[in-house]
Amino acid sequence: MDLFELELERRLARREPAQDFSARMMDRIREEADASPTTAWGRGSRTKTWSWALTGALAASLAAGMFVQNRRVEKRAAEQAETQLMEALFVTGEKIQIARTRAGGGDAPGGN
């Protein structure tokens, strides 16, 4: 083993905790449990801020997606209405032409 490995092994070796370790930990736990709600709230506020920010971002992206989808549906409906209108105008033009022909007007002045 080289010097680095020996030093690493020495530093990572298991050591027994100090005599008062358990007592200090229990005291710290009691202090944190007795802490006021504002202190507890302040301690996790960064996480809560990120959670709210993420929630807001997801809500905004959902709203944007719904808006885009709604626009697509409206555009498709408008295109279908335009197609139906053009077909109706074509049929109407044909019927007018048939009516002119039967009435003996043929190609009336100003007609197409």
TIRO-2110 file (N, C-alpha, C; in Angstrom, 1 decimal):
// TIRO-2110
0.8, -1.2, 0.0, N, 1, A
0.0, 0.0, 0.0, CA, 1, A
0.9, 1.2, 0.0, C, 1, A
0.4, 2.2, -0.7, N, 2, A
1.2, 3.5, -0.7, CA, 2, A
0.7, 4.4, 0.4, C, 2, A
1.4, 5.5, 0.6, N, 3, A
1.1, 6.4, 1.7, CA, 3, A
-0.3, 6.9, 1.7, C, 3, A
-0.9, 7.2, 0.5, N, 4, A
-2.2, 7.7, 0.3, CA, 4, A
-3.2, 6.7, 0.9, C, 4, A
-3.1, 5.5, 0.5, N, 5, A
-4.0, 4.5, 0.9, CA, 5, A
-4.0, 4.2, 2.4, C, 5, A
-2.8, 4.3, 3.0, N, 6, A
-2.6, 4.2, 4.4, CA, 6, A
-3.3, 5.3, 5.2, C, 6, A
-3.1, 6.5, 4.7, N, 7, A
-3.7, 7.7, 5.3, CA, 7, A
-5.3, 7.6, 5.2, C, 7, A
-5.8, 7.2, 4.0, N, 8, A
-7.2, 7.0, 3.8, CA, 8, A
-7.8, 6.0, 4.8, C, 8, A
-7.1, 4.9, 4.9, N, 9, A
-7.6, 3.8, 5.8, CA, 9, A
-7.6, 4.3, 7.2, C, 9, A
-6.6, 5.1, 7.6, N, 10, A
-6.5, 5.6, 9.0, CA, 10, A
-7.7, 6.6, 9.3, C, 10, A
-8.0, 7.4, 8.3, N, 11, A
-9.0, 8.4, 8.5, CA, 11, A
-10.4, 7.8, 8.4, C, 11, A
-10.6, 6.8, 7.7, N, 12, A
-11.9, 6.2, 7.5, CA, 12, A
-12.1, 5.0, 8.5, C, 12, A
-11.2, 4.8, 9.4, N, 13, A
-11.3, 3.7, 10.4, CA, 13, A
-12.4, 4.0, 11.4, C, 13, A
-13.1, 3.0, 11.9, N, 14, A
-14.2, 3.2, 12.8, CA, 14, A
-13.6, 3.7, 14.1, C, 14, A
-14.3, 4.7, 14.7, N, 15, A
-14.0, 5.2, 16.0, CA, 15, A
-15.2, 5.2, 16.9, C, 15, A
-15.0, 5.0, 18.1, N, 16, A
-16.1, 5.1, 19.1, CA, 16, A
-16.5, 6.5, 19.3, C, 16, A
-17.8, 6.8, 19.5, N, 17, A
-18.2, 8.2, 19.8, CA, 17, A
-17.8, 8.6, 21.2, C, 17, A
-17.8, 9.9, 21.4, N, 18, A
-17.5, 10.4, 22.7, CA, 18, A
-18.5, 10.0, 23.7, C, 18, A
-18.2, 10.0, 25.0, N, 19, A
-19.1, 9.5, 26.1, CA, 19, A
-20.4, 10.3, 26.1, C, 19, A
-20.4, 11.6, 25.9, N, 20, A
-21.6, 12.4, 26.0, CA, 20, A
-22.3, 12.6, 24.6, C, 20, A
-21.9, 11.9, 23.6, N, 21, A
-22.5, 12.0, 22.3, CA, 21, A
-24.0, 11.8, 22.3, C, 21, A
-24.5, 10.8, 22.9, N, 22, A
-25.9, 10.5, 22.9, CA, 22, A
-26.7, 11.6, 23.6, C, 22, A
-26.1, 12.1, 24.7, N, 23, A
-26.8, 13.1, 25.5, CA, 23, A
-26.9, 14.4, 24.7, C, 23, A
-25.8, 14.7, 24.0, N, 24, A
-25.8, 16.0, 23.2, CA, 24, A
-26.8, 15.9, 22.0, C, 24, A
-26.9, 14.7, 21.4, N, 25, A
-27.8, 14.5, 20.3, CA, 25, A
-29.3, 14.6, 20.8, C, 25, A
-29.6, 14.0, 22.0, N, 26, A
-30.9, 14.1, 22.5, CA, 26, A
-31.3, 15.5, 22.9, C, 26, A
-30.3, 16.3, 23.4, N, 27, A
-30.6, 17.7, 23.7, CA, 27, A
-30.9, 18.5, 22.5, C, 27, A
-30.1, 18.2, 21.4, N, 28, A
-30.4, 18.9, 20.2, CA, 28, A
-31.7, 18.6, 19.6, C, 28, A
-32.1, 17.3, 19.7, N, 29, A
-33.4, 16.9, 19.2, CA, 29, A
-34.5, 17.6, 20.0, C, 29, A
-34.4, 17.7, 21.3, N, 30, A
-35.4, 18.4, 22.1, CA, 30, A
-35.5, 19.9, 21.8, C, 30, A
-34.3, 20.5, 21.6, N, 31, A
-34.3, 21.9, 21.2, CA, 31, A
-35.0, 22.2, 19.9, C, 31, A
-34.8, 21.3, 18.9, N, 32, A
-35.4, 21.5, 17.6, CA, 32, A
-36.9, 21.2, 17.7, C, 32, A
-37.3, 20.3, 18.6, N, 33, A
-38.8, 20.0, 18.7, CA, 33, A
-39.5, 21.2, 19.4, C, 33, A
-38.8, 21.8, 20.3, N, 34, A
-39.3, 22.9, 21.1, CA, 34, A
-39.3, 24.3, 20.3, C, 34, A
-38.6, 24.3, 19.2, N, 35, A
-38.4, 25.5, 18.4, CA, 35, A
-39.8, 26.0, 18.0, C, 35, A
-39.9, 27.3, 17.9, N, 36, A
-41.1, 28.0, 17.4, CA, 36, A
-41.4, 27.6, 16.0, C, 36, A
-42.7, 27.6, 15.6, N, 37, A
-43.1, 27.3, 14.3, CA, 37, A
-42.5, 28.2, 13.2, C, 37, A
-42.2, 29.5, 13.6, N, 38, A
-41.6, 30.4, 12.6, CA, 38, A
-40.2, 29.9, 12.3, C, 38, A
-39.5, 29.4, 13.3, N, 39, A
-38.1, 29.0, 13.1, CA, 39, A
-38.2, 27.7, 12.2, C, 39, A
-39.1, 26.8, 12.5, N, 40, A
-39.2, 25.6, 11.7, CA, 40, A
-39.6, 26.0, 10.2, C, 40, A
-40.5, 27.0, 10.1, N, 41, A
-40.9, 27.4, 8.7, CA, 41, A
-39.7, 28.0, 8.0, C, 41, A
-38.9, 28.8, 8.7, N, 42, A
-37.8, 29.5, 8.0, CA, 42, A
-36.7, 28.5, 7.6, C, 42, A
-36.6, 27.4, 8.3, N, 43, A
-35.5, 26.5, 8.0, CA, 43, A
-35.8, 25.8, 6.7, C, 43, A
-37.0, 25.5, 6.4, N, 44, A
-37.3, 24.8, 5.1, CA, 44, A
-37.9, 25.7, 4.1, C, 44, A
-37.8, 27.0, 4.2, N, 45, A
-38.4, 27.9, 3.3, CA, 45, A
-37.8, 27.8, 1.9, C, 45, A
-36.6, 27.5, 1.8, N, 46, A
-35.9, 27.4, 0.5, CA, 46, A
-36.6, 26.3, -0.3, C, 46, A
-36.8, 25.2, 0.3, N, 47, A
-37.4, 24.0, -0.3, CA, 47, A
-38.8, 24.3, -0.7, C, 47, A
-39.5, 25.0, 0.3, N, 48, A
-40.9, 25.3, 0.0, CA, 48, A
-41.0, 26.3, -1.2, C, 48, A
-40.1, 27.3, -1.2, N, 49, A
-40.1, 28.3, -2.3, CA, 49, A
-39.9, 27.6, -3.6, C, 49, A
-39.0, 26.6, -3.7, N, 50, A
-38.7, 25.9, -4.9, CA, 50, A
-40.0, 25.0, -5.3, C, 50, A
-40.6, 24.5, -4.3, N, 51, A
-41.8, 23.7, -4.6, CA, 51, A
-42.9, 24.6, -5.2, C, 51, A
-43.1, 25.8, -4.6, N, 52, A
-44.1, 26.7, -5.1, CA, 52, A
-43.8, 27.2, -6.5, C, 52, A
-42.5, 27.4, -6.7, N, 53, A
-42.0, 27.9, -8.0, CA, 53, A
-42.3, 26.8, -9.1, C, 53, A
-42.0, 25.6, -8.7, N, 54, A
-42.2, 24.5, -9.6, CA, 54, A
-43.6, 24.3, -9.9, C, 54, A
-44.5, 24.4, -8.9, N, 55, A
-45.9, 24.3, -9.1, CA, 55, A
-46.4, 25.4, -10.0, C, 55, A
-45.9, 26.6, -9.8, N, 56, A
-46.4, 27.7, -10.7, CA, 56, A
-45.9, 27.5, -12.1, C, 56, A
-44.7, 27.0, -12.3, N, 57, A
-44.2, 26.7, -13.6, CA, 57, A
-45.0, 25.7, -14.4, C, 57, A
-45.3, 24.6, -13.6, N, 58, A
-46.2, 23.6, -14.2, CA, 58, A
-47.6, 24.1, -14.6, C, 58, A
-48.1, 24.9, -13.7, N, 59, A
-49.5, 25.4, -14.0, CA, 59, A
-49.4, 26.4, -15.2, C, 59, A
-48.3, 27.2, -15.3, N, 60, A
-48.2, 28.1, -16.5, CA, 60, A
-48.0, 27.3, -17.8, C, 60, A
-47.2, 26.2, -17.7, N, 61, A
-47.0, 25.4, -19.0, CA, 61, A
-48.3, 24.7, -19.3, C, 61, A
-49.1, 24.2, -18.3, N, 62, A
-50.3, 23.6, -18.6, CA, 62, A
-51.3, 24.6, -19.3, C, 62, A
-51.4, 25.8, -18.7, N, 63, A
-52.3, 26.8, -19.3, CA, 63, A
-51.8, 27.2, -20.7, C, 63, A
-50.5, 27.3, -21.0, N, 64, A
-50.0, 27.6, -22.3, CA, 64, A
-50.4, 26.5, -23.3, C, 64, A
-50.2, 25.2, -22.8, N, 65, A
-50.6, 24.1, -23.7, CA, 65, A
-52.0, 24.1, -24.1, C, 65, A
-52.9, 24.4, -23.1, N, 66, A
-54.3, 24.4, -23.3, CA, 66, A
-54.7, 25.5, -24.3, C, 66, A
-54.0, 26.7, -24.2, N, 67, A
-54.3, 27.8, -25.1, CA, 67, A
-53.9, 27.4, -26.5, C, 67, A
-52.7, 26.8, -26.7, N, 68, A
-52.3, 26.5, -28.0, CA, 68, A
-53.2, 25.4, -28.6, C, 68, A
-53.6, 24.4, -27.8, N, 69, A
-54.6, 23.4, -28.3, CA, 69, A
-55.9, 24.0, -28.7, C, 69, A
-56.4, 25.0, -27.9, N, 70, A
-57.6, 25.6, -28.2, CA, 70, A
-57.5, 26.4, -29.5, C, 70, A
-56.4, 27.1, -29.7, N, 71, A
-56.2, 27.8, -31.0, CA, 71, A
-56.2, 26.9, -32.2, C, 71, A
-55.6, 25.7, -32.0, N, 72, A
-55.5, 24.7, -33.1, CA, 72, A
-56.9, 24.2, -33.5, C, 72, A
-57.7, 24.0, -32.4, N, 73, A
-59.1, 23.5, -32.7, CA, 73, A
-59.9, 24.6, -33.4, C, 73, A
-59.8, 25.8, -32.9, N, 74, A
-60.5, 26.9, -33.5, CA, 74, A
-60.1, 27.1, -35.0, C, 74, A
-58.8, 27.0, -35.3, N, 75, A
-58.3, 27.1, -36.6, CA, 75, A
-58.8, 26.0, -37.5, C, 75, A
-58.8, 24.8, -37.0, N, 76, A
-59.4, 23.7, -37.8, CA, 76, A
-60.8, 23.9, -38.1, C, 76, A
-61.6, 24.4, -37.1, N, 77, A
-63.0, 24.6, -37.3, CA, 77, A
-63.2, 25.7, -38.3, C, 77, A
-62.4, 26.8, -38.3, N, 78, A
-62.5, 27.9, -39.3, CA, 78, A
-62.2, 27.4, -40.7, C, 78, A
-61.2, 26.5, -40.8, N, 79, A
-60.8, 26.0, -42.1, CA, 79, A
-62.0, 25.1, -42.7, C, 79, A
-62.6, 24.3, -41.8, N, 80, A
-63.7, 23.5, -42.3, CA, 80, A
-64.9, 24.4, -42.7, C, 80, A
-65.1, 25.4, -41.9, N, 81, A
-66.2, 26.3, -42.3, CA, 81, A
-65.9, 27.0, -43.6, C, 81, A
-64.7, 27.4, -43.8, N, 82, A
-64.3, 28.0, -45.1, CA, 82, A
-64.5, 27.0, -46.3, C, 82, A
-64.1, 25.8, -46.1, N, 83, A
-64.3, 24.8, -47.1, CA, 83, A
-65.8, 24.6, -47.4, C, 83, A
-66.6, 24.5, -46.4, N, 84, A
-68.0, 24.3, -46.6, CA, 84, A
-68.6, 25.5, -47.3, C, 84, A
-68.2, 26.8, -47.0, N, 85, A
-68.7, 28.0, -47.6, CA, 85, A
-68.3, 28.0, -49.1, C, 85, A
-67.1, 27.6, -49.4, N, 86, A
-66.7, 27.6, -50.8, CA, 86, A
-67.5, 26.5, -51.6, C, 86, A
-67.7, 25.4, -51.0, N, 87, A
-68.5, 24.3, -51.7, CA, 87, A
-70.0, 24.9, -51.9, C, 87, A
-70.5, 25.5, -50.9, N, 88, A
-71.9, 26.1, -51.0, CA, 88, A
-71.9, 27.1, -52.1, C, 88, A
-70.9, 28.0, -52.2, N, 89, A
-70.9, 29.0, -53.2, CA, 89, A
-70.8, 28.4, -54.6, C, 89, A
-70.0, 27.4, -54.7, N, 90, A
-69.8, 26.7, -56.0, CA, 90, A
-71.1, 26.1, -56.4, C, 90, A
-71.8, 25.4, -55.5, N, 91, A
-73.1, 24.8, -55.9, CA, 91, A
-74.1, 25.8, -56.2, C, 91, A
-74.1, 26.9, -55.5, N, 92, A
-75.1, 28.0, -55.7, CA, 92, A
-74.8, 28.6, -57.1, C, 92, A
-73.5, 28.8, -57.4, N, 93, A
-73.2, 29.3, -58.8, CA, 93, A
-73.6, 28.4, -59.9, C, 93, A
-73.5, 27.1, -59.7, N, 94, A
-73.9, 26.2, -60.7, CA, 94, A
-75.4, 26.2, -60.9, C, 94, A
-76.2, 26.3, -59.8, N, 95, A
-77.6, 26.4, -59.8, CA, 95, A
-78.1, 27.7, -60.5, C, 95, A
-77.4, 28.8, -60.2, N, 96, A
-77.8, 30.0, -60.8, CA, 96, A
-77.5, 29.9, -62.3, C, 96, A
-76.4, 29.3, -62.7, N, 97, A
-76.1, 29.1, -64.2, CA, 97, A
-77.2, 28.3, -64.8, C, 97, A
-77.6, 27.2, -64.2, N, 98, A
-78.7, 26.3, -64.7, CA, 98, A
-80.0, 27.1, -64.9, C, 98, A
-80.3, 27.9, -63.9, N, 99, A
-81.5, 28.8, -63.9, CA, 99, A
-81.5, 29.8, -65.0, C, 99, A
-80.3, 30.4, -65.3, N, 100, A
-80.2, 31.3, -66.4, CA, 100, A
-80.4, 30.6, -67.7, C, 100, A
-79.8, 29.5, -67.8, N, 101, A
-79.9, 28.7, -69.1, CA, 101, A
-81.3, 28.4, -69.4, C, 101, A
-82.0, 27.9, -68.4, N, 102, A
-83.4, 27.5, -68.6, CA, 102, A
-84.3, 28.7, -68.8, C, 102, A
-83.9, 29.8, -68.3, N, 103, A
-84.7, 31.0, -68.5, CA, 103, A
-84.5, 31.7, -69.9, C, 103, A
-83.5, 31.1, -70.6, N, 104, A
-83.2, 31.6, -71.9, CA, 104, A
-82.2, 32.7, -71.9, C, 104, A
-81.7, 33.1, -70.8, N, 105, A
-80.7, 34.2, -70.7, CA, 105, A
-79.3, 33.8, -71.2, C, 105, A
-79.0, 32.5, -71.1, N, 106, A
-77.7, 32.1, -71.5, CA, 106, A
-76.6, 32.8, -70.7, C, 106, A
-75.7, 33.5, -71.5, N, 107, A
-74.7, 34.4, -70.8, CA, 107, A
-75.3, 35.8, -70.7, C, 107, A
-75.9, 36.1, -69.5, N, 108, A
-76.4, 37.4, -69.3, CA, 108, A
-75.3, 38.4, -69.1, C, 108, A
-75.6, 39.7, -69.5, N, 109, A
-74.6, 40.7, -69.4, CA, 109, A
-74.2, 40.8, -67.9, C, 109, A
-72.9, 40.9, -67.6, N, 110, A
-72.5, 41.0, -66.3, CA, 110, A
-72.3, 39.7, -65.6, C, 110, A
-72.7, 38.6, -66.3, N, 111, A
-72.6, 37.3, -65.7, CA, 111, A
-71.2, 36.7, -66.0, C, 111, A
-70.9, 35.6, -65.4, N, 112, A
-69.6, 34.9, -65.6, CA, 112, A
-69.8, 33.7, -66.5, C, 112, A
END
